[in-house]
Amino acid sequence: MLAADPADAFLRYAMAMEYVKSGNLNQAIVEFRRLITDNAAYVAAYFMCGRALRDSGDTPAARQIWMQGIAKAREIGDSHAASEMSEELNLLE
């Protein structure tokens, strides 16, 4: 399905989540980053990308993506997503 519509944000997110479930965090991160590049307002991608980065041991990159996600969430008025990513950041410190 994604091959037929590579711009479909939900399908890209779903594929990234399947990579997470299968333990392929590196490929999940690639897909989350692609989604963020193509659809910056898809704030769930920042949240999950940060988790995948954290779980893969790249804490600085997780911190950076969550900070970007918080800014984007605030920009689009999604205070819930901003709050969730802020909580994740607080857990890193």
N, C-alpha and C positions, 0 to 999 in steps of 0.2 A: 504494500500500500504506500509506503514511504517513497519507493522508487517512482510511483506514479505521481506523487505530489510531495516533492522534497521540502516544500515550504510549509507543510502542515505542522504547526507548532505542537499540537496535541500528540500527533504520531511520533514526532521527534522526541518529545518528553517521555512518552510511553516506551520507546525503544531504549532511551537512556536508563529508565527505571528497570527495564529487563536486564540490562548489563549490570546494574547494581545488584539485582537479585541473584544473578549468576556469579557474582564475585569479580567481574571484570571491571574494576573501578577505573582503570586507565581509559578504556573505551567509553565508559559512562561519562567521564569528565570531558572527553572529546565531544561527545554528543551534546552535553549540557552547554559547553562553551559555544558550540555551533548554534544552538538554539538561542542563546543570549545574544550572539552577534546578529542573527537573523530577526529576532523578535525580543528586543530589549525589555519590553513591558511584561514578559512572561516571568514574573518574579519567583514563582515556584522553582524555576530552573536555577536561580542563584542560591536558593536555600539548599536544594539537593546537591548542587555542584559543590557547595561548601562542605557539606557532610562527606561527600565522596573524597574530596581533597583531604579533609581531616583524617578520614579513615585510612587513606593511603599514606599518611604520614607527612603531608605537606601543609603544616599548620600556617605558615606565612601566606600561602596562596589561598587557603580557606578563609583566613582573616580578610584578605583583600577582596575576594569575591563577595563575602557577606557585607562588607562595607559598601561595595558598589550596589549590591541588592537592596540594602537599607535606603540608600539615596534614591534608587529608582522607585522603590515602594512608596516612599514619602512623596516623590514627584507625582505619582499617579493616584495618590490618596489611599493606599492600601496599608493602613496602620497596623493591621493584624500581622501581615507578612513582615513589616519592619520590626515589630516587636519580637516575633519569633527569631529573626536573624540576630537581633540585638542580644537575646538570651543566649544564643549559640556563641556569640562573641564573648560574652561575659564568662561562659564556661571555659573558654580557652585561657583566660587570664588567671 
